[in-house]
Amino acid sequence: MLHSENAPKKATNLSLSVATLEKARELGMNLSKTVDELLEKEVRRVYRAQWMERNKAAIESYNARIESEGTFAQQVNDWLVEQGEAPGAQDTRSAA
């Protein structure tokens, strides 16, 4: 999605706490790299959260269908059991 290690950089202005900025400089931290890495993580987190919210109804519908019908693999296994072609196989929905 983002990985910015080799991506072009763009200068920007940030307003940071003086105390935090001074301490970071004392510690020899690379501010650009640190902010870039932290911002990338936050962008990924917010992107995922928004994606989950946008797709919430579809995910809930899918989960409900799987709960009631089982997965395709479970359906095939159940059919094989009914046909007597899967010796020792169990109904996978009741095993959980």
Summary of the structure (lengths in Angstrom):
residues: 96
radius of gyration: 25.5
end to end distance: 35.2
largest distance: 74.1
contacts: 165
relative contact order: 0.07
helix: 66%
strand: 0%
